[in-house]
């Protein structure tokens, strides 16, 4: 769950572990919808674990089957492109 201070979710509303992986200042703003944030969070977790699904699921606080389901929903490939 994510709690925001205003109508839009900003970088400061994200967990510190995701803020550290955010793009530098001056680049595109963080995604605004929950779906976009979920997709970005999954991709970042996969990238930070070398696409190890078990480790990425653990980082995200999910079970591995749930991660696979979310990856399919967001069109995230099972393997690195």
C-alpha positions in Angstrom: 0.0 0.0 0.0 1.2 3.5 -0.7 0.0 6.7 1.0 0.4 10.0 -0.7 0.2 13.5 0.8 -1.6 15.0 -2.2 -3.6 14.0 -5.2 -0.5 12.8 -7.1 2.0 10.3 -6.0 5.5 11.8 -6.0 9.0 10.4 -5.6 9.0 11.3 -1.9 5.9 9.1 -1.4 7.8 6.0 -2.5 9.8 3.8 -0.2 13.4 4.9 0.2 14.7 1.7 -1.6 12.8 2.8 -4.7 13.8 6.5 -4.4 17.5 5.5 -4.5 16.9 3.8 -7.9 14.9 6.8 -9.3 16.1 8.7 -12.3 18.1 11.9 -11.6 16.6 15.3 -11.1 15.5 17.0 -14.3 14.4 13.9 -16.0 10.9 12.6 -16.6 8.7 12.8 -13.5 7.8 9.6 -11.7 4.7 7.8 -13.1 1.4 9.0 -11.8 -1.0 6.1 -11.8 -0.9 3.1 -9.5 -0.7 0.8 -12.4 2.4 2.6 -13.8 4.0 2.7 -10.4 3.4 -1.0 -9.9 4.9 -1.8 -13.3 8.0 0.4 -12.7 8.5 -1.0 -9.2 8.4 -4.6 -10.6 10.9 -3.8 -13.4 13.2 -2.0 -11.0 13.1 -4.9 -8.6 13.8 -7.4 -11.4 16.7 -5.2 -12.7 18.2 -4.8 -9.2 18.2 -8.6 -8.7 19.5 -9.5 -12.1 16.0 -10.7 -13.1 15.9 -13.3 -10.3 12.2 -13.6 -9.9 12.3 -15.2 -6.4 14.6 -12.4 -5.1 12.5 -9.7 -6.9 9.3 -11.1 -5.3 11.0 -11.0 -1.9 12.1 -7.3 -2.4 8.5 -6.4 -3.4 7.0 -8.4 -0.5 5.1 -10.7 -2.9 4.9 -14.5 -3.5 6.6 -15.6 -6.7 3.3 -16.7 -8.4 1.9 -13.2 -7.6 4.9 -11.6 -9.2 4.5 -13.8 -12.4 0.8 -12.8 -12.5 1.6 -9.1 -12.2 4.3 -9.4 -14.8 1.8 -10.9 -17.3 -0.7 -8.2 -16.5 1.8 -5.5 -17.2 3.3 -7.1 -20.3 6.7 -7.6 -18.6 8.7 -10.4 -20.3 9.8 -13.4 -18.2 13.3 -12.8 -19.4 15.5 -9.8 -20.0 15.1 -8.5 -23.5 
